[in-house]
């Protein structure tokens, strides 16, 4: 689904709302001045929007202002597992999820932050909790953090939890 940026609303929707708002008024002198001011504002906003789009500085869906380092999937997975193994109490799920989301396998993403995990994956996570023996409390803390999120568990969250589960069940 498209996420509309603020510039879209200023450049397209706001002028239309203003035009619709003042379209039905009569033609008294005060209302005519308001119409002129509104049309001038609309014209300026549209011109500014076009100028931004032409300059290439208009944000696009999925664009980011910060450069993202592309890492190999196997390297990222190994690093995430090692971090959890070495210091489970200071492990940060969100950082691990972002790293895995940015990792590539033959140029393709291995998971997505925007798609929610399937019902079957939620059931698998419940089974992973029961099997955890090593760092079980910390593993449960990570799972609780994901499950307590308003957004639910993303595909990448599930994949990181699966990775941590292997560490937590390995003796």
N, C-alpha and C positions, 0 to 999 in steps of 0.2 A: 504494500500500500504506500502511496506517495505521502511524504511528509512535507507540507508546504512551509517554506521559509518565510520569515518576517517580511522580507523584501517583496515577495509575491503579494502578500496582503496589502502592503503599502502601494505597490505599483498597479495592481489590477482591481482587487476587491474594494478597497477603500474609495477610490474614485467612483466606482459604480454605485456604491451605497450613497455617496454624496449626491450624485446626479439623480438618483431615484428619489432621494429625500426632498430635493428642491424642485423636482419636475412638476409636482402637482400644485404648487402655490400659485396665487393670483399674480397680478402684474403691478402691484403698488410700487412706489419708488424705493422703499426700504427693501422689499423683497427682490427687486431687480438688482440692487446693490449686493445683496447677499448672494444672489445667483452669480453675479460677475466674480465675486470673491471666491466662491466655491469652484467655479469653472477655472479660474486662474490657479487655485491650489491644485485642482485635479491635473491640469496641464503640467504644472511643475513636478508633481509626483510622477506622472507618466514619463516625462523627459528624464528625470533622475533614474527611474527604473531602467529605461532603455540605455542610458549612459552606463549604468553599472553592468548591464548584460553585455554591452558592446566591449567594455574594458576587460571582461573576463573575470571580474572580481565578485560576481554574483555566485553565492554558494549553490551547489547542486546537491540533490539527495545523495547521501552516502559520502560526500566529500569531507575531507578533514584538513585542518589548517596545519597540523603538525606532521612532519614526515614520519612514516612508520617503517621500522626495520623489518625486513622479511627474513624469517628464520626457517630452517629446515624443521619439519614436523618431528622427526625422530630426536633431534637435538633438543627441541622444546619439551617434548614428553619426558625425556631423560632428566632434563634440568628440573622440571616440575616435581617429578618423583623424588629426586635427590634433595630438593629444598624441603619437601614435606618430611622426608626421612630424617634429615639432619636437624630440623627445628620445627616440629609440628605446631608448637604453641605460638610461633610468630608467622606461620604460613598465612598468606593473603590470597584468598580465593579469587577475588576480582582481578588481581594482577595476573594470576595464572591463566584465567579465562581469556583475558585480552591477548596475552602472548599466544595462546593456542589459536585464537581467532585470526591472528595476523600471520600465523605459520602457513606455509604452502607445501604441498606435495605435488611435484611436477607442475607447478604453477597454479594449482587449484587449492582453494580453501578446504580445510578438513572439517570445519564446523561453522555454525552461524550463531550470532548473538541475537538475531531477530526472531528465529523460529523457536517455539516452545517445544520442550521434550514431549515425546508421545506418552500415552498412558502406560504402555508396556515398560518404558524407561523408568517411570516413577515407581513401578512395581519392582523393577530390578534394583533400584536404589534402596528400597526397603529391605530387600534380601541382602544387599551389601552391608547394611548396618548390622544385621544379625551375625554376619560372618567376621566382622572386624575383631581382631584380637590385639594387634599391636597398634598403639596410638589410638585406641578406640574412642577415648573421650575427645581427642582433638578432631578425629574424623567425624564424630557426631556433631561437633561444633560447626564444622564446615558445612555439613549437610543441613543442619538447622538454619544456618545463615542463608543458604540458598532457598530452602523451603519457606522461610519466613519472609522472603522478598515478595513485594506486591506484584512484580513482573512474572513470578513463577520461575521454573527451571528452564534455562535455554538449552539448546543443543550443545553448546560449548560447556555450560555448567555440568551437564551430564557426563561429557567426555572427561572433564577434569576429575569429577567425583569417581568415575570408573578407574582412572589412573591411580588416584589416592587409595581406592579400595584395594588395589593390588599390593600397595605398600602396606596397608593396614592388615591384610590377611596373610602376608608373607612372614614367616618366622625366621 
